[in-house]
């Protein structure tokens, strides 16, 4: 039975909360509802950035962040002309503070019980822990949603999400899935803009377009052992740093980091069982023309934003966690051996229900 679900995603780019509505049974998508992005206020964004560095009052931050997600949920329901009672569930990803699957640890802050009380709707949260505890990478979790959306599209197909970290889903002709993080997406570039220009991001890729990529720096960065490692594999936001580009001019650093994102994806395609017929791009990175130009230069298949397939590129991850929340209620797997390396198809998520 198809039910309305609301998904909430706070990504590694630290830009805000994405909220989206879909009508789904956890296997197919009946309808796409509206979506929105609620940008983080400066104080909350700075608190999250401090938390990534191990600083600050984590309990207070988690409460503030959860309350902010509740505001995003209410605004989206108002936009849709819906009430909490129209929803079956809210999928609440939370915000990843650290992700160390090799150590059996992953941590997303977000108080599912508090959100359930504030929203008045059952909340599925803590999506990654069961997978990691079973020996999986705990990421990426969006491939099953990509596969549901791509059921009628020509395959093999690759779907590349460029958030703070970039992750790739390959869908074979027979529906087989392979997924992994390719490397940094926007995270290093955003950090570089903040450090050198005091800006949150390279709007449209304009700064990178004015610079020149440093080939020696790129060669060193691409020599990292992660790129040769076979998938499934995943990254933490802190696994790569700005150290290699320190000393470059702001525009040259931006050009180098944009090129790095694209060449890391190219390295990832070498691990695929067969070449995709096309590569669909979602996430904020598809708005960066320097990154998109580099992808089109380096990848052997046509590269286009997911809007070409009729998808909502800025809402896709939030929609995915709405989809996964319904799957969790149904006891269906959220991850597979070929998407996270978990030994068997793995259900996951914890359910918090509002007080009666």
C-alpha positions, 0 to 999 in steps of 0.5 A: 500500500502506498503511503505518504512519507516525509524525508529529511536530510542534513548533508555533509555540505552543511548547507541546511535541511532538505525535506521532501514528500513522496507517496510510496510502498517502499518498493515503487514511487506513486507520486512525488510531493513538494520539497524544500531546503531550509538553510541552516542559520549561521550559529547552527551551521557553525555548531555543526562544523565545530562538532565535526572537529570534536568541539562543542556541547553535543547534546545541546547541538543535537536538540537544536538541530532536531528542533530545526528539522521539526520546523522544516517538516512543518513548513513542508506540510504547510506548503503541501496543504497536508497535516501530520495525520496524513503522513505514515512516517518521517525518515530522519537521517540526522547529521553525520559527525563521524563515519568509521566503518572499518572500526565498526562505528558511525554516528549521526546526531538527531533525536528521533524520539524528540522529533516524533513528539514534535512532529506527531508522526512515527519517525525512523532514524539511525539508518546506518548503525545496523549495517555497520554493526553487521560489517557493512560500510553503512553507506551509501544508502540511496541506491535502492531508491535510485533503482526504484526511480530508474526502473524504466530507464535504459541500462546500464546506468550510473547515478552520481550524487555530488553532495559533500561526499560524492557517491555513485550507483551503478544499475546493470541491465538485469537490475544488479546494483553496485554502489560506493563513495567516489571521493570528495564532492563539494566538501573540500571545495566549500571548505576552501572557499570559506578559508580563502574567500570567506564564502560558503561555496563556489557559486556556479563554479565561477572561481574555479573557472577563473583558475588553473588546476595544478597537475602535480597536486592532483597527481598526489591527491589521486595517489591516495589508496582509496581510489584503487580499493575495490568497492563497496567502500565509503568515506568520512568527510574528514578523510581528505583535507585541504593540505595539498592545496594550501599555498595555491591562489584561491582560484587555482585551488578551486580549479584543482579541487573541482578537477579532483572531484571529477577525476575521482569519479573517473577512477571510480568508473574503472571499478564498474562491471560495465560502462554506463550508457549515461551518468545522471547527476544529483545533489548540489554539485550539479549546479557547479559548472566547473565540476560538470564541465570536468565530468563531461570531459573525463567520463566516457558516457553522456553526463546530465543532471537528473532533471533530464530523467524527470527527477528532483535533483535537490530533493533526491536524498531527502526523498530517499530517506522517506522511501527507506523509512517506509521500507524500514516499517515494512521490514525490507532491506535498506542495504545490500552486499553490493551497495555497502558490503554487508554480508546479507541484505540488511534491514535497519533504522529505529522507530520512535513513535509520538506519545499517545 
